[in-house]
């Protein structure tokens, strides 16, 4: 048992520190442009061996049907609308505010539509007879609970938006986990995460308190964490336990608050990480992952937004 724990501790230190941290903590340069991506695509294209003669491509009926099914599946994802909620009648003058980290910002959504927030917005606006609804998105990649607290204190536009909000959505906590990794990567163990839990709980309580100072009545929804480690480290049970701990703390804090609801999303990704996570880092959701999140969120908030 001691040997196993030692191996697990070493695995946590090496794998988490040098691979996982970059996915959640690293913030890309603000000045990266579409031309940068075009250059990369061009280089990849040029690296492929050129065929001396063009070959006529032949498709069997089964292949054509398969390609058509794939195309339709991608089209469904890229529409950014939840099919089951098309034509949803949303309350007049609905003001929605989304706060938090990269999951609110929509990192990993290659359609550049704002992740689950953009999908919700498109769904609400799919009924062309209604006035357009805009969701104020204050997601920022890398934000921890303490950083969100600072933004709530310092950014007047967030305070103003919260005052007028009819509903508030939050994603936060993943970067608190990653900070433990960053601060202890040379000798990381499970107890380091346990030691950080009290601080996380206190800061989460502070976030709800600050929001309530601006808006005493609007329903608040805290979206839980999924476990992005399964794809690579399913043999290290501590990793799953860490995310479970953070979700349990979130649920406990939510249970003490009035008109605050916890939305679980961990089950959406379990066993489907290769399909729902962004291939660039395998930690943030891709378009399909965000659509799953949006469907789950809508399931919980529907009574608050529907006429």
ChimeraX attribute file (.defattr): number of C-alpha atoms within 10 A of each C-alpha:
attribute: neighborCount
match mode: 1-to-1
recipient: residues
	/A:1	6
	/A:2	7
	/A:3	8
	/A:4	9
	/A:5	14
	/A:6	12
	/A:7	13
	/A:8	19
	/A:9	17
	/A:10	17
	/A:11	16
	/A:12	22
	/A:13	19
	/A:14	15
	/A:15	14
	/A:16	20
	/A:17	20
	/A:18	13
	/A:19	11
	/A:20	19
	/A:21	19
	/A:22	15
	/A:23	17
	/A:24	23
	/A:25	19
	/A:26	10
	/A:27	12
	/A:28	8
	/A:29	7
	/A:30	6
	/A:31	7
	/A:32	9
	/A:33	9
	/A:34	8
	/A:35	9
	/A:36	11
	/A:37	11
	/A:38	11
	/A:39	11
	/A:40	11
	/A:41	12
	/A:42	11
	/A:43	11
	/A:44	10
	/A:45	11
	/A:46	10
	/A:47	9
	/A:48	8
	/A:49	7
	/A:50	9
	/A:51	7
	/A:52	6
	/A:53	6
	/A:54	7
	/A:55	7
	/A:56	6
	/A:57	5
	/A:58	8
	/A:59	10
	/A:60	8
	/A:61	9
	/A:62	9
	/A:63	11
	/A:64	12
	/A:65	12
	/A:66	12
	/A:67	13
	/A:68	12
	/A:69	12
	/A:70	12
	/A:71	12
	/A:72	12
	/A:73	12
	/A:74	13
	/A:75	11
	/A:76	14
	/A:77	19
	/A:78	17
	/A:79	14
	/A:80	26
	/A:81	22
	/A:82	22
	/A:83	12
	/A:84	9
	/A:85	17
	/A:86	14
	/A:87	16
	/A:88	18
	/A:89	16
	/A:90	21
	/A:91	16
	/A:92	13
	/A:93	11
	/A:94	18
	/A:95	19
	/A:96	22
	/A:97	23
	/A:98	24
	/A:99	24
	/A:100	26
	/A:101	26
	/A:102	26
	/A:103	28
	/A:104	25
	/A:105	24
	/A:106	26
	/A:107	24
	/A:108	24
	/A:109	24
	/A:110	13
	/A:111	14
	/A:112	12
	/A:113	19
	/A:114	24
	/A:115	28
	/A:116	29
	/A:117	29
	/A:118	24
	/A:119	25
	/A:120	26
	/A:121	21
	/A:122	20
	/A:123	25
	/A:124	28
	/A:125	21
	/A:126	20
	/A:127	16
	/A:128	9
	/A:129	9
	/A:130	15
	/A:131	14
	/A:132	16
	/A:133	19
	/A:134	18
	/A:135	20
	/A:136	19
	/A:137	20
	/A:138	19
	/A:139	24
	/A:140	19
	/A:141	19
	/A:142	23
	/A:143	23
	/A:144	25
	/A:145	25
	/A:146	18
	/A:147	16
	/A:148	22
	/A:149	18
	/A:150	12
	/A:151	17
	/A:152	19
	/A:153	12
	/A:154	11
	/A:155	10
	/A:156	11
	/A:157	13
	/A:158	20
	/A:159	19
	/A:160	12
	/A:161	21
	/A:162	26
	/A:163	19
	/A:164	15
	/A:165	22
	/A:166	20
	/A:167	21
	/A:168	23
	/A:169	23
	/A:170	21
	/A:171	23
	/A:172	24
	/A:173	25
	/A:174	23
	/A:175	21
	/A:176	24
	/A:177	20
	/A:178	22
	/A:179	18
	/A:180	20
	/A:181	23
	/A:182	20
	/A:183	12
	/A:184	15
	/A:185	19
	/A:186	13
	/A:187	13
	/A:188	22
	/A:189	21
	/A:190	16
	/A:191	9
	/A:192	15
	/A:193	21
	/A:194	13
	/A:195	11
	/A:196	14
	/A:197	17
	/A:198	12
	/A:199	13
	/A:200	20
	/A:201	18
	/A:202	13
	/A:203	18
	/A:204	23
	/A:205	17
	/A:206	15
	/A:207	17
	/A:208	18
	/A:209	14
	/A:210	16
	/A:211	20
	/A:212	17
	/A:213	12
	/A:214	18
	/A:215	20
	/A:216	14
	/A:217	15
	/A:218	20
	/A:219	17
	/A:220	25
	/A:221	21
	/A:222	22
	/A:223	25
	/A:224	22
	/A:225	21
	/A:226	23
	/A:227	21
	/A:228	22
	/A:229	18
	/A:230	20
	/A:231	16
	/A:232	11
	/A:233	16
	/A:234	13
	/A:235	12
	/A:236	17
	/A:237	11
	/A:238	17
	/A:239	19
	/A:240	17
	/A:241	13
	/A:242	18
	/A:243	22
	/A:244	17
	/A:245	14
	/A:246	22
	/A:247	21
	/A:248	13
	/A:249	17
	/A:250	23
	/A:251	18
	/A:252	13
	/A:253	18
	/A:254	20
	/A:255	13
	/A:256	10
	/A:257	14
	/A:258	13
	/A:259	13
	/A:260	19
	/A:261	20
	/A:262	20
	/A:263	22
	/A:264	18
	/A:265	18
	/A:266	17
	/A:267	11
	/A:268	15
	/A:269	20
	/A:270	15
	/A:271	11
	/A:272	13
	/A:273	24
	/A:274	15
	/A:275	15
	/A:276	22
	/A:277	23
	/A:278	21
	/A:279	14
	/A:280	10
	/A:281	14
	/A:282	20
	/A:283	24
	/A:284	24
	/A:285	29
	/A:286	26
	/A:287	29
	/A:288	22
	/A:289	23
	/A:290	30
	/A:291	25
	/A:292	20
	/A:293	26
	/A:294	23
	/A:295	19
	/A:296	17
	/A:297	22
	/A:298	18
	/A:299	12
	/A:300	14
	/A:301	18
	/A:302	13
	/A:303	10
	/A:304	15
	/A:305	18
	/A:306	13
	/A:307	10
